[in-house]
Amino acid sequence: MINRKLFLFLTFLLTFAFLFTTGGRTQSFSPYRRGTPPKPGTQAPIITHAYAADRGRYGIFWKIYIEAEDTDADMDYVAVVVDQAGIGRYPTDYILVDPQHRNHLKGFLQWNTFSSKGGDLEEGTQITLRVSIIDKAGNESNEVIFPFTFVSGVRGKDESPASFGEEDIPRIGYISIDLIIPTGG
């Protein structure tokens, strides 16, 4: 019981720190994920801009905006990982990049956060979404991290951030991760 409370408290502190450092705003990035250089003779993709709201109602269509460049023009897929407080890490979801976007990718990922397993998430449930891009050579881009808290009473504005312009932003793909609804006390 004490270990569970300590785990939940530490999870809350980490998520709280993420919320106040990103605040649903555009993030700045290092060129490569974890400092891993690209394979010789290749260039890794670089995510240059990213944005996502940091809170919303359970069941919303959450949009994660990303823009990326790859001088080799061989972006292959977007890798998405979700960590849920009290549950853990879900398996990676891979979204194939369309051939016309392999050099420059600008759009949004859409995630229906409603679980098909039934029930509702508790108010204040926190998740962390991690996004990176992997090219055909196996190089991985920098990783962007989006904390999110499920809260009721938040009106969902479906607006793209200013850094993505006023034009229609295309959907890159759908995130296919089904959240787990904790049961019991």
Sequence and secondary structure as in RCSB ss.txt:
>XXXX:A:sequence
MINRKLFLFLTFLLTFAFLFTTGGRTQSFSPYRRGTPPKPGTQAPIITHAYAADRGRYGIFWKIYIEAEDTDADM
DYVAVVVDQAGIGRYPTDYILVDPQHRNHLKGFLQWNTFSSKGGDLEEGTQITLRVSIIDKAGNESNEVIFPFTF
VSGVRGKDESPASFGEEDIPRIGYISIDLIIPTGG
>XXXX:A:secstr
 HHHHHHHHHHHHHHHHHHHHHTTS     SSGGG    TT    EEEEEEE SEE TT EEEEEEEEE TT  E
EEEEEEEEETTTEE   EEEE  GGGSSEEEEEEEEE   TT S   TT EEEEEEEEEETTS B   EEEEEEE
 TT        GGG SS   EEEE           
